């Protein structure tokens, strides 16, 4: 593992961390960039070896994290803050390096419950994972 890269990423995340969308600690630690389209949210980040599982590929938890935040940030931007009620991830291929991105979109918008999907791919467009989730909007007095 590139210990210096991990320490540098950690230090930068601590320094730039803000308790808000797009700037919270984990997004800064993993070097996530956010961009938005019409009802889409794309998160992009470089794969680093400190994100690996013991088999030497991007850890499923990191993949799940990226899928989840792409959907959560889309919901927040389009409708308002919410919380994940459930999420399913299908892991389709291993990834060891490069830049990966997740693009989220709505499957169905609701008044309280929303359904989203996000697809992770690598730089050449190969599909790595697909996540689907159910989100509940938060009330103004309940974290929203």
ABEGO torsion letter per residue (X at the ends): XBAAAAAAAAAAAAAABBBBBGABAAAAAAGBBBBBBBGBBBBBBBBBAAABBAAGBBBAAAAAAAAAAAAAAAAAAAAEBBBBABBBBBBABBBABEBBBBBBBBABBBAABBBBBBBBBBAAGBBABBBBBBBBBBBAAAGX
